Amino acid sequence: MNKNIDTIPFKQALWYWFKLGFISFGGPAGQISMMHQELVEKRKWISEQRFLHALNYCMVLPGPEAQQLATYIGWLMHGVSGGIAAGVLFVLPSLFILIALTWSYLVFNDVPAVSGILYGIKPAVTAIIVFAAYRIGSRTLSNRYLKLIAALSFFAIFALNIPFPLIVLGAGVLGWLGAHCFPNQFHISEHPANSINSFGPAIIDDHTSMPGHAKFTWSKIYKTGLTGFGIWASLILVLLINFGRHNLLTQMAWFFTKAALLTFGGAYAVLPYVYQGGVGHFYWLTGTQMMDGLALGETTPGPLIMIVAFVGFVGGWNHPVFETNSLVWSGIAAASIATLFTFLPSFLFILIGGPLVEATRDDLKMTAPLKGITAAVVGVILNLAVFFAWHVLWPLNFNGPFDVFSALTGTVAFVLLFKFKRGMVTVIGLSAILGLLYSLLITN
């Protein structure tokens, strides 16, 4: 029986996206797991199969996959306005928080209490990523072929350092081959284990009729593409007219547009490019400041790629763009420009590609490669968990002692998530308190 997607109130969805923007800790893995737990398991707004189908598409795109997934689901529920609202609210709180933290970082430099809180949060973030790998893997790796793809993906990125775009391409090819060699393993009617029995029917279920705004037409694609390009070109033109080609804001707009188109594989894939440009070419900030910004980005809600707001603020602070020489307003303007031009392409990818993805949802030729990509993503998430654990447990890269406190905090966080089913906000809050108390104890 078809359902009406409009049964999800727009105001209720807005409130959820607003709340998510403040609690979306844990990087993309944690954020995706958080959305799955809330939207699929608890609220039952969308079925697991449709959630994963959207996730597969977002994984292929350049840009922050968790923010794009929120945009996609918002668009599927309430059209263009829903997609824009979900994507903006996912990012906006993080922008405000990072602006405040970056200002505090530049003015106060080192606050012991803040350092202690961040120290406690890091192992909790690691536990969230490990838990996300388990949750997504347990529901998507439904046969040995997909488990093999996940293992190969982990080995490729961990041991061979193969770029993520190549891993995605290889996984898609393996999924396509698997569909031809083992079609029963990739059939579109297959659901992840126990998903139906666990969660029950959803408002946007596997057989819910496609809403009008999600139907594919070439005219809609052309209109959306031209509108998006027009918005980008108009903003660039405004910056050129008011500030000139060599002004900091204009340079950042162009630089972060290019960065947005190179972010295959998430923030870690593009960080070397941002580092090279921001530190080595434009001298917006120092290498030490860049690393400090990464630490802030890892422990604040929102996509990790929001480190671009830190880079922008520090660049505006170090190179004021206004005649009044206001460092704060220069920093805010630069952080806003960096964020806007980093995320604008993400909205276009979803609003242009969404109808095509929905139109191919029942096409095995399209879904099988995407299943292979999802399997590869599990391996990549596991690699990210290893990366975090390594740097949290051995802060000096094996040249120093093993961090016992971080190991205990991370273990407690994982047990709370896995065994006691505690929410991520609760786990992060408890870990932050433990980190603060421990830092106060060792300094007194």
N, C-alpha and C positions, 0 to 999 in steps of 0.2 A: 504493500500500500504506500503510495507516495505521501510525503510529508511536505509541509510548507516551511521553508527555511526562515520565513519571517516570524516563526514562533519564538525565535531567540530575540528578546527585546534589544533594540539598539543601545539604549541607555545602560542596560545591564552589561552588554559587551564592552561599552566604553569604560565602565567602572573596572571591569576585569583587566583591560589592557593598561589602564592607568596604574592599577595596583601592581601589575606585573613589571612595569618599568622601574618600580622601587625595590622589588624583591628578586630580580632576575640575576642572582649571583651564580657563579660556577662556570662561567664561560659558555660557549655554545652547547656543550654536552649537557651541562646542568640546566640551562635554559630550555632546551628541547625536552629534557626529561620532566621539567616542571610543567611545561605546557601539556605534555602527554598526560601526566597525572591529573591535571585539573580539567582539561577539555575533553579528554577521552574517557578517563576512569570515573571522575567525580560528577562533572556537569553533564557528560554525555551529549555535548554539542555536536561532536563529529566522531564518526567511527574510526577504528584503528586503521583499517585499510585505506581510507581516504586521507587520514592524517599522514600515513607513511608514504602514500603516493605524492602528496604535496611536498613532504620532506625530501623525497628522492629528487624532485625537480630542483628544489632550492640548493641541494648539495652540488648540483652540476653548475650552478651559476657562480660568477664572481660576486663577492660581497659577503656580508655577515649572514650565514644561513638561518640562524635563529630569528633574527629580525625579519628576514624575508619570509620565513614560515609564518610568523605572526601576521605579516601583511597579507599573505596568501589566504589564511583562514579568515581574517577580517574581511577580505574582498569576497570570498566565497559566501560568507554569511550575509553581508550587507552592501555588496557592490563596491564601486570606486571609493565612496566616502568611508565605508567600513575599512577598506584596505589602508587608506591613507591614515585614518585615525589610529588603527592598530600599530602601524609602522612608526608613526610620529610619537605616540605615547610610549612605545617601547624604548625610544632613544632619548626623549626630552628630559626625563628625570636624571638620567645618567649625565647629560650635558650640564645641567645645573649643579649636580653633585661634584663633577670633575672641575668645573670652573671654581667652585668654592674651595675644593681641596688643593687645586693648583695654586690659587692665591695664597692659601695658608702655607703651602710648601715653599713658595717664594719669599713670603714675609717672615715666617717663623722658622723655616728651614727644618728644625727637628724638634718634635714634641714627643716626649717619652710615652705619654698615655696613648697617643695615636699609634705610635710604633708598636706598643704592646697589643692593642686591638688588632692591628693588621697581622701581627705575628701569630695570634690565635686563629685568625680567619683562614690563613693559607692552608694549613692541614685539613681544615673542613672543606675547603674548595677541592682539594685533592680527593677526599672521600666522596664528594658529590660526583666528581667525574668518573671515578671507579664504579660507583653505584649506577650512574647513567649508562656506562658501557654494559654493565650486567643487565639492566632492564631492557635496553634496546636490543641487545644481542639475544636475550632469552626469547624475545617475541619475533625477531626477524630472521634469525639463523635457524630456519625450520627444517633444514636437511644438510647432509654432509657436504654437498656441493657448495652451498652458501658459507658454511663454516670454513671450508678450504679457502674460499675467496677472502674471508676475513683474516685468516691466518697469513695468507700471502701478502695482504695489504699491510698488516702489522710488520712483517719481516721487511717488506720493501721500504717502508718509511723509517723504521727503526734502525735496521742494520745497513741498508743500502743507500739511505738518504735520497730516495727517488722522489722527485717533485710530486706534489699532490695531484696536479692536473693529469699527469701521466698515469697515476694510480687510478683515478676516476675513469680515464679512457680505457685502461686495461680491464677494469672491473666491468664496464659496460660491454666490452667485447666478450668477456667470459660469460656474462649474463646472456648475451645474444646466442653464443654457442651452446650454453647450457639449455636454453629453451628449445634448441633444435635437437640436441642429443638426449635430453631428459625433460621432455615437455610436461610430464606430470608434476615435476618438482616446481615448475614455474607457472602452473595454470592460474588464471586470474581469479578463479573461485576459491583458491586456497587462502585461508586466513592464518595469521600467526596463532600458535598454540594457545588454546583456551581463551582467545580474545573475546568470542561471543559470549561464552558462559560467564566470563569474569565481569564484563562491563554492561551487557545487555544492549538493547537497541538504542541508537543515537538519533538525535534530531536530524543531523545530516548523515544518514546511514548509507550503506553500500548501494542501495537501490532508490535513494531519494532522487526525485526528478531534478534535472538541472535548471537552476533559475535563469531567467532571461538574460541577466547581465553576464552570465558565465558562458553563454553560447558563442561559438566561434564564427566570426565573419571577417572577411578581409577588410571591409570598410572600417570596422571597429579597430582592427590592428593598425591600419594606416592613421586613423584619427588620433588614437592614443599615442602612437610614435611621434607624429608631427607635433602634437601638443607638448609632449615631454621635451622634445628637442627645442621647441620654441621657448619653453620656460628656461632651460639651461642657457641657450644663446642670449636671451634677454638679460639674464643675470650677469653673464660675462660682459655684455655690452654696457650695462650700467656701471660695472666696476671700471671698465676701460675709460669711459667718458669722465667719470668722477675722480678716478685716482691715477689713471695711466697704466701703461703696460708693465712697468718695472716696479710698481708699488707692491708692498708685501701682500695685501689682500688679493690683488689680481693674480700674483704668482701662486698663492696658495689655492685659489680657485682652480687654476689650470692643473697644478701639480696633483691635487687630491682627486680631481676628475680622472686623471690617468691612473692614480693609485686604485681608485674604485674599480677600474676595469681590469686590474691585475690581481685582485684578491681571490684567486682560485685557491680553495683550501683554507679559507679563513684568515684571521689576523696574522697568525704566525708566518704564513706564506708571504705576506706583503710587508712585514716589519723590516726586513733587510732593505727593501726599496725606500720605505719612509725614513729609515735611519740614514741611508746613503744620501738622500736628497736633503732632509732637514738638518743633518749634522755636517755632512761632508761637502755639500754643494752650496746650499743657501746660508749655512751657519745660523739657522734660527735658534738652535740650542746646542748644548754640549753633549758628548756621549754619556757622561754621568747623569745628566738631567734626563736623557732618553731612557736610561735604565730605571731611574726612579719613577718616571712616568709609566713604564710598563708594570712596575709593582703596584702603583695606584690603580691602573686599569684592571689588573687581575683581581683586585679586592673591592671593587665597586660594582653595583648592578649595571646591567646593560652589556652590549657587545664589547669584546676586548678591543675591537678596532676603534673604540671610542678614545683610545690613546691619541688619535688624531686631534681631539679637542685639547689635550694636554700640550701636544706639539704646537698647535695654533696659539694657545694662550701664552706659552713661554716665548714663542716667536714674536707675538704682538707686544709682550712685556719688554723683551730685549731690543725690539726695533719698533718704537711707537709710530703709529700711522696718522695720528691726529695732531694738529698744530698746537692744541692745548697741552700736548705732551702728557696726557693722562694715561698712565701705564695700565690701570685697571680696565678702562674702556677700550684701549687698544687690544688688550688681551681677550676681552669678551668678544669683540668684533672678529678677531682672527680665529678664535675657537669656534664661533658660530659659522664662519665661512668654511672652515675646514670640515666641520660636521655636515653642513648642508651639501657640499659638493661630493663628499664621500658617499652619502646615502641616497642622493637623488637618482643615480642609475638603478639602485636596488628596487625602487618603486616602479620604475619603467619596466624592468625585467619581469616583475610579477604581473603588472596590469596588462602588458602586451602578451606575455607567454601563458598566463593563467588559462584563458579560454582554450588554447591549443592543448594544454595538459589535461584539462577536463574532457576534451573531446576524444582523447586517446586513452582514457582510463580503462576501457574494456578491450584494448588492443594489445595482444600478447607481444607483438613485435616491439611495442614501446615499453610495456611494463617489465618485461624480462631484463633488459639492460638496466632499468632503474632498480630492480631488485638486486642485481649484482653490485650496483653502486652503493646501495644501503648496506650490504654485507661488508663492502670495503670500508665504509664509514665507521663501522664497529671497530675494525682494526685500527683505524686512525684515532678514534677516541681513546682506545686502550693505550696507544702510543703517547697521547697527550697526558693520560693519567701517569704513565711511567715518567714522563718529562717533569711533571709537577712534583711527583714523589721524590725524584732524584734531587731536585733543587731545594725542596723543603727539608728533607731528612739529612742531606749533606750540603749545607749552604755554601761551603767552601770547595765544592766539587771534589770530594774525597780527600782533600788536603787538610781537613779539619775533623773534629769529632762528630760522631753520629748524634743527631738532635733527638734525644729521648723524649722531651716534652712534646715535640711535634708528632712523633710517632704515636704516643699515647693519645694525644688529642685527635689525630686522624682516625685512630682505631675506634675511639669512643663515638666519633661522628658517624663512622660507617655502621657501627652496631645500631645506633639510634635510627639511622635511615633504613637499614635492612631488616633488623629484627623487630624494632618497636614502631616502625612506620611513622616516625616523627617527620614533621614538615621541614623543608630546607631552611626556612626563616628561623625556626626554633633552633635548629642545629647550628646555624651560623651565629645566631645571637649568643648561644651558650659558649661556643668556641671563642667568640670575641671577649666574653667576660673572663674565661679561663686565661686567655692571653694577657689581658689587662692585669689580672690578679698576679699572675706569674711574673710579669715584668716589674710590678711594684714590689714583689717579694725579693727578687734578686737585686734590686737597686737599693734596698734598705738594709 
